[in-house]
Amino acid sequence: MPHMEHLHQVLKGNPNLQIIGVNVMDRKSPENLKEFLKNRPTPLTYTMAVDLDGKRTKAKWLDPLEVNGIPHVFAIKNGKLIWRGHPLKLSEEMLTAMLKPDFSAASLPVETADARDKENKIFLQTRQMVNQLVQKNGRQGADPLLKQIQESNQFSQDRLIYLKTIPFNVLLKQGKYDEAQLVLNDLTEEYSDNYRVQINVAGSLLQADTMPSDKLDAALVERCLRRCIEISKKGNKEASLPWRMMAELREKQGKRKEALEYMEKAITLSSLGKAWAKLQEQTGDKETLQSLLDRATEGIRPEPPRKMQEIEAVQEDSFYTPLLKKQTWFNHPGLAGLPAGKTVFIDFWRAFSKDGKLVGDIPANTLDIVLKKYGLLDHPNVKVLVLSVRPLNKEQVKECLERPGMWSPYPVGVPSDDSVMDLFNS
């Protein structure tokens, strides 16, 4: 949005240009969106529109052009699409060229699959360079490179922020906890109005299982979460997540009473809590949400146990075979390629150590729900592989998967390096 506002300010005197921001796939009312725009730290003066049912823009624009993510820009001239891509790739020079009478769409860069692959490759190389500079020279080691990347607008903001968190991860592995947390502190100050940065920093610190509890900068975590609550209020958004994480922080600090109070607040502020409060107000019903949940779950019966997924023959290739051979496999003797002639889903699994135990979501649990919905659960032509994004303690993985409720019928692979993370990022 700030980038599009900058372009609008630079070229707003030109009668042949109009910039329109369209809110799509959102469940908020126009009133909520107006409030969100009004409370932004940077005023936005270009035209704003909202897709009231959240479907028309998607059906007429995004789906036909196979656009899966936003933000995304379409440039239209004389009723024809002349360019599309990420907003940060739209420069003053490109816009000026578009406005010329003799303009040709062929003169503009086109974001092809090859171009995306090339950008991904450059990003992975840059990530490796940042990693090496921090390993060699500490927190300041990568500063000049990161500054150069930021000034060049080479990558999207999300990727830039990701690169700026690399020093934290490297220093954390080296046991330099204070220096690592200073990296995140700088990030939260630079992106003070970015909810995602604030919540991710708080989450990274709360889940940093290798950091001793007495080294955790609890004040930084709380500051991030309080900021998230402020941003949520301004944007009229749900603030249950930061309150839940506040409860987790208090639990880590041994303040159980406060932890319970914050958790109760999180439930009250959740969509479910708000809907229940509204229903009580309309009907005069005094039943608590918890008693309703207790009654609703009484009749639920556990499903029959799942069988281990059978893989049978695999097809080796130049890409997946080296990747899969690097994995230590659980729930399966081992894989050296993808199941042959099948539709294969790869589920990226995140887990972390807490109090000496591995915790996380059940591997491929969400995927199970989707497959079941379409009658494909345990279908012979559909196979699922679970890959841990990061290397994990193998004994902890074994213990985790043996726990009731955590077992998965699918092969679970744990890498010895960052190969799965590279796949995930690409």
Buried (B, 14 or more C-beta within 10 A) or exposed (E): BEBBBEBBEEBBEEEEBEBEBBBBEEEBEEEBBBBBBEEBEEEBEBEBEBBEEBEEBBEEBBEEEEBEEBBBBBBEBEEEEBBBBBBBBBEEEBBBBBBEEEBEEEEBEEBEEEEEEEBBEEBBEBBEBBBEBBBEEBBEBBBEBBEEBBEEEBBBBEBBBBBBBBBBBBBBEEEBBEBBBBBBBBBBEEBBBBBEBBBBBBBBBBBBBEBEEEEBBBEBBBBBBBBBBBBBEBBBBBBBBBBBBBBBBBBBBEBEEBBEBBBBBBBBBBEEBEEBEEEBEEEEEEEEBEEEEEEEEEEEEEEEEEEEBEBEEBBEEEEBBEBBEBBBBBBBEEBEBBBEEBEBBBBBBEBBBEEEEBBBEBBBEEBBEEBEEEEBBBEEEBBBBBBBBBBBBEEBBBBBBEEEEBBBBBBBBBBEEBBBBBBBBE
